[in-house]
Amino acid sequence: MKKFTTVSDVENLQEIIKKALQIKANSLTETEKGKGKTIGLVFLNSSLRTRLSSQIAAQNLGLNVLTLNAAQEAWNLEFADGAVMNGDTVEHIKDAIEVLNQYCDLIAVRCFAGMKSKEDDVNESILSQFEEHAKVPVISLESATRHPLQSLADCITITENWNKDRKPKVVLTWAPHIKPIAHAVGNSFAEWMQKMDVELVITNPEGYDLDKNFTKDVKVIHDQEEALKDADFIYVKNWSSFDDYAAMPEVKEDWMLTNEKLEKTNNAKVMHCLPVRRNVELSDEVMDGGNSIIYQQAKNRIFSAQAIFSEILDDLNDPCQGF
């Protein structure tokens, strides 16, 4: 594996899930694989699970870990090509990436959607520069449009919790929020679930349909109660409008998931990527109830990251491979 930014970088999803579960059973079997190599974790946005799970995963592989909180600790970065830097920005992203090339064998970057320019976000204005200028493998720790390590952890979690002969019904449901939220988790979950042997349904209010480039032919139902019927897994997540980019069209119905709504399901397991605004997106009764597998999902972030880092190190350690 030469990079990891989308599901298309995974040659065999079931094999990488199997590898992650093997790592979970014994996470310290490859402690020498990253010896002598350095991973740079570059955060342009806040993080808890992604930061800690990535650090643990890298350390389990023997990697040296450099963590840069670029938005707080680095020089103000300029991202525009041809910019005349006579304002607040001090260092161009191209120069910063070139320096990272000198220090790191892998670069992992977290860069949220700006939520101002649809074109910039859809075209991954920041991640694309890392992919263009990096001379080492690039790993997405979440970008404007996708959150692939989260989605792999979601696949691992569903696999762990399903042992029946039929396809599980997986429902991605929109949830309320107090501010516009990006589409990365919803997009990514929809993209990855289409590679899994599941029946995927998306439910959201009118005006909140996700980008069809990610949902493709997945059934979208604007009636949450109908969508939740007979669900085996429910993934709760907020996102803002895609068509009216970053807007929050009025929603009169109550979309917060409750135990009453769970009664219409097949005793569905409930998932959320965290952080969650309790009693806005998800009720306490569900969050703390027996149907929640949210913390298991969070723990699996370690093993999704470790599986991907391990795959990339396999190529880096292979003298026949070039970067």
VEXZA-153049 format. One record per residue: x, y, z of N, C-alpha, C in turn; residue number from 1. Coordinates in steps of 0.2 Angstrom, whole numbers, plus 5000, padded with zeros to 4 digits. Layout:
<recs>
((X,Y,Z),(X,Y,Z),(X,Y,Z),NUM)
...
</recs>
This chain:
<recs>
((5004,4994,5000),(5000,5000,5000),(5004,5006,5000),1)
((5004,5011,4995),(5008,5016,4994),(5005,5023,4998),2)
((4999,5023,4999),(4995,5028,5002),(4989,5026,5005),3)
((4985,5030,5009),(4979,5028,5011),(4975,5035,5012),4)
((4970,5036,5008),(4966,5042,5008),(4959,5040,5007),5)
((4957,5034,5003),(4951,5032,5002),(4950,5024,5002),6)
((4944,5022,5002),(4943,5015,5002),(4947,5011,4995),7)
((4947,5015,4990),(4950,5012,4984),(4958,5011,4985),8)
((4961,5013,4990),(4968,5012,4992),(4969,5005,4995),9)
((4963,5002,4997),(4963,4995,5000),(4962,4990,4995),10)
((4966,4985,4994),(4966,4980,4989),(4960,4975,4990),11)
((4960,4973,4997),(4955,4968,4999),(4953,4970,5006),12)
((4946,4973,5006),(4944,4975,5012),(4943,4970,5017),13)
((4941,4964,5015),(4940,4959,5020),(4947,4956,5023),14)
((4952,4956,5019),(4958,4955,5022),(4961,4960,5027),15)
((4960,4966,5025),(4962,4971,5030),(4958,4971,5036),16)
((4952,4970,5036),(4948,4969,5042),(4951,4963,5046),17)
((4952,4957,5043),(4955,4951,5046),(4961,4953,5049),18)
((4966,4957,5046),(4972,4959,5049),(4971,4963,5055),19)
((4966,4968,5055),(4965,4972,5060),(4963,4968,5066),20)
((4958,4963,5065),(4956,4959,5071),(4962,4955,5074),21)
((4966,4952,5070),(4972,4949,5072),(4977,4953,5076),22)
((4977,4960,5074),(4981,4964,5078),(4978,4966,5085),23)
((4971,4966,5085),(4967,4967,5091),(4969,4962,5096),24)
((4969,4956,5093),(4970,4950,5098),(4977,4950,5101),25)
((4982,4953,5097),(4989,4954,5100),(4992,4960,5096),26)
((4992,4965,5099),(4994,4971,5095),(5002,4972,5095),27)
((5006,4968,5099),(5013,4969,5099),(5017,4964,5096),28)
((5014,4961,5090),(5018,4956,5086),(5023,4959,5081),29)
((5022,4966,5080),(5026,4969,5074),(5030,4975,5077),30)
((5032,4974,5083),(5036,4980,5086),(5042,4982,5083),31)
((5045,4978,5079),(5051,4980,5075),(5050,4982,5068),32)
((5044,4982,5066),(5042,4984,5059),(5044,4991,5057),33)
((5043,4995,5062),(5044,5002,5060),(5050,5005,5063),34)
((5054,5001,5066),(5061,5003,5069),(5065,5007,5064),35)
((5067,5013,5066),(5071,5017,5062),(5068,5021,5057),36)
((5061,5021,5058),(5057,5025,5053),(5052,5030,5058),37)
((5051,5036,5055),(5047,5041,5058),(5040,5042,5054),38)
((5035,5043,5058),(5029,5045,5055),(5027,5052,5058),39)
((5025,5057,5054),(5023,5063,5056),(5016,5064,5056),40)
((5013,5065,5062),(5006,5066,5062),(5004,5074,5062),41)
((5001,5076,5057),(5000,5083,5056),(4993,5085,5057),42)
((4991,5089,5062),(4984,5090,5064),(4983,5098,5062),43)
((4979,5099,5057),(4977,5106,5056),(4970,5107,5060),44)
((4967,5102,5063),(4961,5103,5067),(4961,5099,5073),45)
((4956,5100,5077),(4956,5096,5084),(4955,5089,5083),46)
((4957,5085,5088),(4957,5078,5088),(4958,5075,5095),47)
((4954,5070,5096),(4955,5066,5102),(4957,5058,5100),48)
((4952,5055,5098),(4953,5048,5096),(4958,5047,5090),49)
((4957,5051,5085),(4962,5050,5079),(4969,5051,5082),50)
((4970,5057,5086),(4977,5058,5088),(4980,5052,5092),51)
((4976,5050,5097),(4978,5045,5102),(4979,5038,5099),52)
((4974,5036,5095),(4974,5030,5092),(4980,5029,5087),53)
((4981,5035,5083),(4987,5035,5078),(4993,5034,5082),54)
((4994,5038,5087),(5000,5037,5091),(5001,5030,5094),55)
((4996,5027,5097),(4997,5021,5100),(4998,5016,5094),56)
((4995,5016,5089),(4996,5012,5083),(5003,5012,5080),57)
((5006,5018,5080),(5012,5019,5077),(5018,5016,5082),58)
((5016,5018,5089),(5021,5015,5094),(5021,5008,5094),59)
((5015,5005,5093),(5015,4997,5093),(5019,4994,5087),60)
((5020,4998,5082),(5024,4996,5077),(5031,4998,5077),61)
((5033,5001,5082),(5040,5003,5083),(5042,5010,5080),62)
((5037,5013,5077),(5038,5020,5074),(5040,5025,5079),63)
((5045,5029,5076),(5046,5036,5080),(5040,5040,5078),64)
((5037,5044,5083),(5031,5048,5081),(5032,5055,5083),65)
((5031,5059,5077),(5031,5066,5078),(5024,5069,5077),66)
((5022,5073,5082),(5015,5075,5082),(5015,5083,5081),67)
((5013,5086,5076),(5013,5093,5075),(5005,5096,5075),68)
((5004,5100,5080),(4997,5103,5080),(4998,5110,5076),69)
((4998,5109,5069),(5000,5114,5065),(4996,5120,5065),70)
((4989,5120,5067),(4985,5126,5068),(4987,5130,5074),71)
((4990,5127,5079),(4991,5131,5085),(4999,5132,5086),72)
((5003,5127,5083),(5010,5127,5085),(5015,5129,5079),73)
((5012,5129,5073),(5017,5130,5067),(5015,5137,5065),74)
((5019,5140,5060),(5018,5146,5057),(5012,5146,5054),75)
((5009,5152,5053),(5002,5152,5049),(5004,5150,5042),76)
((5000,5145,5040),(5001,5142,5033),(4997,5146,5027),77)
((5001,5146,5022),(4997,5149,5016),(4996,5143,5011),78)
((4990,5142,5008),(4988,5137,5004),(4987,5138,4997),79)
((4987,5145,4995),(4985,5147,4988),(4992,5147,4984),80)
((4991,5144,4978),(4997,5144,4973),(4997,5152,4971),81)
((5004,5154,4970),(5005,5160,4968),(5003,5166,4973),82)
((5002,5164,4979),(5001,5170,4984),(5006,5174,4985),83)
((5005,5181,4985),(5010,5186,4988),(5009,5186,4995),84)
((5014,5183,4999),(5013,5182,5006),(5015,5188,5010),85)
((5011,5194,5009),(5013,5200,5013),(5008,5201,5018),86)
((5004,5196,5020),(4999,5197,5025),(5001,5193,5032),87)
((4996,5189,5034),(4997,5185,5040),(5000,5179,5039),88)
((5000,5176,5033),(5003,5169,5032),(5011,5170,5032),89)
((5014,5165,5035),(5022,5165,5035),(5025,5160,5031),90)
((5022,5154,5031),(5025,5148,5027),(5020,5145,5023),91)
((5022,5144,5017),(5018,5141,5012),(5018,5133,5013),92)
((5012,5130,5012),(5011,5123,5013),(5016,5119,5009),93)
((5018,5121,5003),(5023,5117,4999),(5029,5117,5002),94)
((5032,5122,5006),(5038,5122,5009),(5037,5118,5016),95)
((5032,5118,5019),(5031,5114,5025),(5031,5107,5023),96)
((5028,5105,5018),(5028,5098,5016),(5035,5096,5014),97)
((5038,5100,5010),(5045,5098,5008),(5050,5097,5014),98)
((5049,5101,5020),(5052,5100,5026),(5050,5093,5029),99)
((5044,5092,5029),(5041,5085,5032),(5044,5079,5028),100)
((5045,5080,5022),(5048,5075,5018),(5055,5073,5020),101)
((5059,5078,5023),(5066,5077,5025),(5066,5074,5032),102)
((5060,5075,5036),(5060,5072,5043),(5056,5066,5044),103)
((5052,5064,5039),(5047,5059,5040),(5047,5053,5034),104)
((5046,5047,5036),(5045,5042,5031),(5038,5041,5029),105)
((5033,5043,5034),(5026,5043,5032),(5023,5050,5035),106)
((5019,5052,5031),(5015,5058,5033),(5008,5057,5034),107)
((5005,5058,5040),(4998,5057,5041),(4995,5064,5043),108)
((4989,5066,5039),(4987,5073,5040),(4979,5073,5041),109)
((4977,5078,5046),(4970,5079,5047),(4969,5086,5045),110)
((4964,5087,5040),(4962,5093,5038),(4955,5093,5036),111)
((4951,5097,5040),(4944,5097,5039),(4942,5101,5033),112)
((4935,5100,5031),(4932,5105,5027),(4932,5112,5029),113)
((4933,5117,5025),(4933,5124,5027),(4926,5126,5028),114)
((4921,5123,5024),(4914,5124,5025),(4912,5131,5022),115)
((4916,5134,5018),(4915,5140,5015),(4914,5140,5007),116)
((4919,5136,5004),(4919,5135,4997),(4918,5128,4996),117)
((4912,5126,4992),(4910,5119,4991),(4916,5117,4986),118)
((4918,5121,4981),(4923,5119,4976),(4929,5117,4980),119)
((4932,5121,4984),(4938,5119,4988),(4937,5113,4992),120)
((4932,5112,4995),(4931,5106,4999),(4930,5100,4995),121)
((4926,5100,4990),(4925,5094,4986),(4932,5092,4982),122)
((4936,5097,4980),(4942,5096,4977),(4948,5094,4982),123)
((4946,5094,4988),(4952,5093,4994),(4957,5097,4993),124)
((4956,5104,4994),(4961,5109,4993),(4967,5108,4997),125)
((4967,5105,5003),(4973,5104,5007),(4976,5097,5006),126)
((4972,5092,5007),(4974,5085,5006),(4978,5084,4999),127)
((4975,5087,4994),(4978,5086,4988),(4985,5089,4987),128)
((4986,5094,4991),(4993,5097,4991),(4998,5092,4994),129)
((4996,5089,5000),(5000,5084,5003),(5001,5078,4998),130)
((4996,5076,4994),(4997,5071,4990),(5002,5073,4984),131)
((5001,5079,4982),(5005,5082,4976),(5013,5083,4978),132)
((5014,5085,4984),(5021,5087,4986),(5024,5082,4990),133)
((5021,5078,4993),(5024,5073,4998),(5028,5068,4994),134)
((5034,5066,4996),(5038,5061,4993),(5038,5055,4997),135)
((5034,5055,5002),(5033,5049,5006),(5026,5047,5006),136)
((5024,5041,5008),(5017,5039,5009),(5012,5044,5013),137)
((5007,5046,5010),(5002,5050,5014),(4996,5046,5016),138)
((4994,5048,5023),(4988,5044,5026),(4984,5050,5028),139)
((4977,5049,5026),(4972,5054,5028),(4970,5052,5035),140)
((4970,5057,5040),(4967,5056,5047),(4960,5060,5047),141)
((4958,5061,5041),(4951,5064,5040),(4953,5070,5035),142)
((4949,5071,5030),(4950,5076,5025),(4943,5080,5024),143)
((4943,5084,5020),(4936,5088,5018),(4931,5083,5016),144)
((4932,5078,5013),(4926,5074,5011),(4926,5067,5014),145)
((4932,5064,5017),(4932,5057,5019),(4935,5057,5026),146)
((4933,5051,5029),(4937,5049,5036),(4938,5042,5035),147)
((4943,5040,5032),(4944,5033,5030),(4946,5028,5036),148)
((4950,5031,5040),(4952,5027,5046),(4946,5025,5051),149)
((4942,5030,5051),(4936,5030,5055),(4931,5024,5052),150)
((4931,5025,5045),(4926,5020,5042),(4929,5013,5042),151)
((4936,5012,5042),(4938,5005,5043),(4937,5003,5050),152)
((4937,5007,5055),(4936,5005,5061),(4928,5003,5062),153)
((4924,5007,5058),(4917,5005,5058),(4916,4998,5055),154)
((4919,4997,5049),(4919,4990,5046),(4921,4984,5051),155)
((4926,4986,5055),(4929,4981,5060),(4923,4980,5065),156)
((4920,4985,5067),(4915,4984,5073),(4909,4981,5071),157)
((4907,4982,5065),(4901,4978,5062),(4903,4971,5061),158)
((4909,4970,5059),(4911,4963,5058),(4911,4959,5064),159)
((4913,4962,5070),(4914,4959,5076),(4907,4958,5079),160)
((4902,4962,5077),(4895,4961,5080),(4890,4958,5076),161)
((4892,4954,5071),(4888,4951,5066),(4890,4944,5065),162)
((4886,4939,5067),(4887,4932,5065),(4882,4928,5062),163)
((4877,4931,5059),(4871,4928,5056),(4873,4927,5049),164)
((4868,4922,5046),(4870,4920,5039),(4867,4926,5034),165)
((4863,4930,5036),(4860,4935,5031),(4864,4942,5032),166)
((4863,4946,5027),(4866,4952,5027),(4863,4957,5032),167)
((4867,4960,5036),(4864,4965,5041),(4861,4971,5037),168)
((4855,4974,5040),(4853,4980,5038),(4856,4986,5042),169)
((4860,4990,5038),(4864,4995,5041),(4861,5002,5039),170)
((4859,5006,5044),(4855,5012,5043),(4860,5018,5045),171)
((4862,5022,5041),(4865,5029,5042),(4860,5034,5043),172)
((4859,5036,5049),(4854,5041,5051),(4857,5048,5052),173)
((4854,5053,5049),(4856,5060,5051),(4853,5061,5058),174)
((4857,5066,5061),(4855,5068,5068),(4855,5076,5069),175)
((4852,5079,5073),(4852,5086,5074),(4858,5088,5077),176)
((4860,5095,5076),(4866,5098,5078),(4865,5105,5079),177)
((4869,5109,5083),(4868,5116,5084),(4872,5120,5078),178)
((4876,5117,5074),(4880,5121,5069),(4881,5116,5063),179)
((4883,5119,5058),(4884,5116,5052),(4890,5111,5052),180)
((4889,5105,5051),(4894,5099,5051),(4896,5097,5044),181)
((4903,5095,5044),(4905,5093,5037),(4902,5086,5035),182)
((4904,5084,5029),(4901,5078,5027),(4905,5072,5027),183)
((4911,5073,5029),(4917,5068,5028),(4915,5061,5031),184)
((4912,5061,5037),(4910,5054,5040),(4905,5051,5037),185)
((4899,5055,5035),(4894,5052,5032),(4896,5049,5025),186)
((4900,5053,5021),(4902,5051,5014),(4906,5045,5015),187)
((4911,5045,5019),(4915,5039,5020),(4912,5033,5022),188)
((4907,5033,5027),(4904,5028,5029),(4900,5025,5023),189)
((4896,5029,5020),(4892,5027,5014),(4897,5023,5009),190)
((4903,5026,5007),(4907,5023,5003),(4910,5016,5005),191)
((4912,5016,5011),(4915,5009,5013),(4909,5004,5014),192)
((4903,5006,5016),(4898,5001,5017),(4896,4998,5010),193)
((4897,5001,5005),(4896,4999,4998),(4901,4993,4996),194)
((4906,4993,5000),(4911,4988,4999),(4910,4982,5004),195)
((4905,4983,5008),(4904,4977,5013),(4898,4973,5011),196)
((4897,4967,5014),(4891,4963,5012),(4885,4965,5017),197)
((4882,4971,5016),(4877,4974,5020),(4872,4977,5016),198)
((4866,4978,5019),(4860,4981,5015),(4861,4988,5019),199)
((4863,4993,5015),(4864,5000,5017),(4858,5004,5016),200)
((4855,5008,5021),(4850,5013,5019),(4852,5019,5023),201)
((4851,5025,5019),(4853,5032,5022),(4846,5035,5024),202)
((4845,5038,5029),(4839,5042,5031),(4841,5049,5033),203)
((4838,5054,5030),(4840,5061,5032),(4834,5065,5030),204)
((4833,5071,5033),(4827,5075,5031),(4828,5078,5024),205)
((4823,5080,5021),(4823,5084,5015),(4828,5089,5015),206)
((4832,5090,5010),(4837,5095,5010),(4844,5094,5013),207)
((4845,5087,5015),(4851,5085,5018),(4854,5079,5015),208)
((4852,5078,5008),(4855,5072,5005),(4863,5073,5004),209)
((4866,5068,5005),(4874,5068,5004),(4875,5068,4997),210)
((4882,5070,4995),(4884,5070,4988),(4883,5063,4985),211)
((4880,5063,4979),(4879,5057,4976),(4885,5053,4973),212)
((4891,5057,4973),(4897,5054,4971),(4899,5049,4976),213)
((4896,5049,4982),(4898,5045,4988),(4892,5040,4989),214)
((4886,5042,4989),(4880,5038,4990),(4878,5033,4984),215)
((4880,5036,4978),(4878,5032,4972),(4871,5030,4972),216)
((4870,5023,4972),(4863,5021,4971),(4860,5018,4978),217)
((4863,5020,4983),(4861,5018,4990),(4854,5021,4991),218)
((4849,5017,4994),(4842,5020,4995),(4843,5025,5000),219)
((4840,5031,4999),(4839,5037,5004),(4831,5037,5005),220)
((4830,5037,5012),(4823,5038,5014),(4822,5044,5019),221)
((4818,5048,5017),(4817,5054,5021),(4812,5053,5027),222)
((4810,5047,5028),(4806,5046,5034),(4810,5041,5039),223)
((4812,5044,5044),(4817,5040,5049),(4814,5034,5052),224)
((4807,5034,5054),(4804,5029,5056),(4804,5023,5052),225)
((4802,5024,5045),(4802,5019,5040),(4809,5016,5039),226)
((4814,5020,5039),(4821,5018,5038),(4823,5013,5043),227)
((4822,5015,5049),(4824,5011,5055),(4821,5004,5056),228)
((4815,5003,5053),(4812,4997,5053),(4817,4991,5052),229)
((4817,4986,5056),(4821,4980,5055),(4829,4981,5055),230)
((4831,4987,5057),(4838,4988,5056),(4842,4984,5061),231)
((4848,4982,5059),(4853,4978,5064),(4858,4983,5067),232)
((4860,4988,5063),(4865,4993,5065),(4862,5000,5063),233)
((4863,5004,5068),(4861,5011,5066),(4868,5016,5068),234)
((4870,5019,5062),(4875,5024,5063),(4872,5031,5063),235)
((4873,5034,5069),(4871,5041,5070),(4876,5046,5068),236)
((4874,5051,5064),(4879,5056,5062),(4875,5062,5060),237)
((4877,5068,5061),(4875,5074,5058),(4879,5076,5052),238)
((4876,5080,5048),(4879,5083,5042),(4875,5089,5040),239)
((4878,5094,5037),(4874,5100,5034),(4872,5098,5027),240)
((4869,5103,5024),(4866,5102,5017),(4872,5102,5013),241)
((4872,5097,5008),(4877,5097,5002),(4875,5102,4996),242)
((4869,5101,4994),(4866,5105,4989),(4867,5113,4990),243)
((4864,5115,4996),(4864,5122,4998),(4870,5122,5003),244)
((4876,5122,5001),(4882,5120,5004),(4883,5123,5011),245)
((4883,5119,5016),(4885,5121,5023),(4879,5124,5026),246)
((4873,5124,5023),(4867,5127,5026),(4864,5122,5030),247)
((4859,5124,5035),(4855,5120,5039),(4848,5121,5038),248)
((4845,5118,5033),(4838,5119,5032),(4834,5117,5038),249)
((4828,5120,5039),(4824,5119,5045),(4821,5112,5045),250)
((4822,5109,5051),(4819,5102,5051),(4814,5102,5057),251)
((4808,5101,5056),(4803,5101,5061),(4802,5094,5065),252)
((4803,5089,5062),(4803,5082,5065),(4808,5081,5070),253)
((4807,5077,5075),(4812,5075,5080),(4816,5069,5077),254)
((4823,5070,5076),(4827,5065,5073),(4832,5062,5078),255)
((4832,5065,5084),(4836,5062,5089),(4834,5055,5090),256)
((4839,5050,5091),(4838,5043,5092),(4836,5042,5099),257)
((4831,5038,5100),(4829,5036,5107),(4827,5029,5108),258)
((4826,5027,5114),(4825,5019,5115),(4818,5018,5111),259)
((4813,5023,5111),(4807,5021,5108),(4808,5020,5101),260)
((4812,5023,5098),(4814,5022,5090),(4817,5016,5089),261)
((4821,5014,5094),(4825,5007,5094),(4820,5001,5094),262)
((4814,5002,5097),(4809,4997,5097),(4807,4994,5090),263)
((4808,4998,5085),(4806,4997,5078),(4811,4993,5075),264)
((4817,4992,5078),(4823,4989,5075),(4823,4981,5077),265)
((4828,4978,5074),(4830,4971,5076),(4835,4972,5082),266)
((4833,4975,5087),(4837,4976,5093),(4844,4979,5091),267)
((4844,4984,5087),(4850,4987,5083),(4855,4989,5087),268)
((4861,4988,5085),(4867,4990,5088),(4868,4998,5086),269)
((4870,5002,5091),(4870,5009,5089),(4878,5011,5089),270)
((4879,5015,5083),(4886,5018,5082),(4886,5025,5082),271)
((4892,5028,5083),(4893,5035,5082),(4901,5036,5082),272)
((4903,5041,5078),(4911,5041,5078),(4914,5045,5084),273)
((4909,5049,5087),(4912,5053,5093),(4916,5059,5090),274)
((4916,5065,5093),(4912,5067,5099),(4905,5067,5098),275)
((4901,5067,5103),(4893,5067,5102),(4891,5072,5107),276)
((4886,5076,5104),(4882,5081,5109),(4876,5077,5111),277)
((4877,5075,5118),(4872,5071,5121),(4865,5075,5121),278)
((4860,5071,5120),(4853,5074,5121),(4852,5079,5115),279)
((4856,5080,5110),(4855,5084,5104),(4855,5079,5098),280)
((4861,5076,5097),(4862,5071,5092),(4859,5064,5094),281)
((4860,5062,5101),(4859,5055,5103),(4857,5056,5111),282)
((4852,5052,5113),(4849,5053,5119),(4854,5049,5124),283)
((4854,5051,5130),(4858,5048,5136),(4856,5040,5136),284)
((4849,5039,5135),(4847,5032,5136),(4850,5027,5131),285)
((4851,5030,5125),(4854,5026,5120),(4861,5026,5121),286)
((4864,5031,5122),(4872,5032,5122),(4874,5027,5128),287)
((4871,5027,5133),(4873,5023,5139),(4870,5016,5140),288)
((4866,5015,5135),(4862,5008,5135),(4865,5002,5132),289)
((4862,4997,5133),(4865,4990,5131),(4866,4990,5123),290)
((4862,4994,5119),(4863,4993,5112),(4869,4997,5109),291)
((4872,5001,5113),(4878,5005,5111),(4884,5001,5110),292)
((4887,5002,5105),(4894,4999,5104),(4899,5005,5102),293)
((4897,5011,5104),(4901,5017,5102),(4908,5016,5105),294)
((4909,5014,5111),(4916,5014,5114),(4920,5008,5111),295)
((4917,5003,5109),(4920,4997,5106),(4923,5000,5099),296)
((4918,5004,5096),(4920,5007,5089),(4926,5012,5090),297)
((4926,5016,5096),(4932,5020,5097),(4938,5016,5098),298)
((4938,5011,5102),(4944,5007,5103),(4947,5004,5096),299)
((4942,5002,5092),(4944,4999,5085),(4948,5004,5081),300)
((4948,5011,5083),(4952,5016,5079),(4959,5014,5079),301)
((4962,5011,5085),(4969,5009,5086),(4970,5004,5080),302)
((4966,4999,5080),(4968,4993,5075),(4967,4995,5068),303)
((4962,4999,5066),(4962,5002,5060),(4968,5005,5058),304)
((4970,5010,5062),(4976,5013,5060),(4982,5009,5060),305)
((4983,5004,5065),(4989,5000,5065),(4989,4995,5059),306)
((4983,4993,5057),(4983,4989,5051),(4985,4992,5044),307)
((4983,4999,5044),(4985,5003,5038),(4993,5005,5038),308)
((4995,5007,5044),(5002,5008,5045),(5006,5002,5043),309)
((5004,4997,5046),(5008,4990,5044),(5008,4989,5037),310)
((5003,4990,5033),(5003,4988,5026),(5008,4993,5023),311)
((5008,4999,5024),(5012,5004,5021),(5019,5003,5023),312)
((5021,5001,5029),(5027,4999,5031),(5030,4993,5027),313)
((5025,4988,5025),(5027,4983,5021),(5030,4985,5015),314)
((5027,4990,5011),(5030,4992,5005),(5036,4997,5006),315)
((5037,5000,5012),(5043,5004,5013),(5049,5000,5015),316)
((5047,4994,5018),(5053,4990,5019),(5055,4985,5014),317)
((5051,4985,5008),(5052,4981,5002),(5057,4985,4998),318)
((5063,4983,4997),(5068,4986,4993),(5066,4987,4985),319)
((5061,4982,4983),(5059,4983,4976),(5054,4988,4975),320)
((5051,4991,4981),(5046,4996,4980),(5049,5003,4980),321)
((5047,5008,4977),(5049,5014,4976),(5044,5020,4978),322)
((5046,5025,4981),(5041,5031,4982),(5044,5037,4980),323)
</recs>
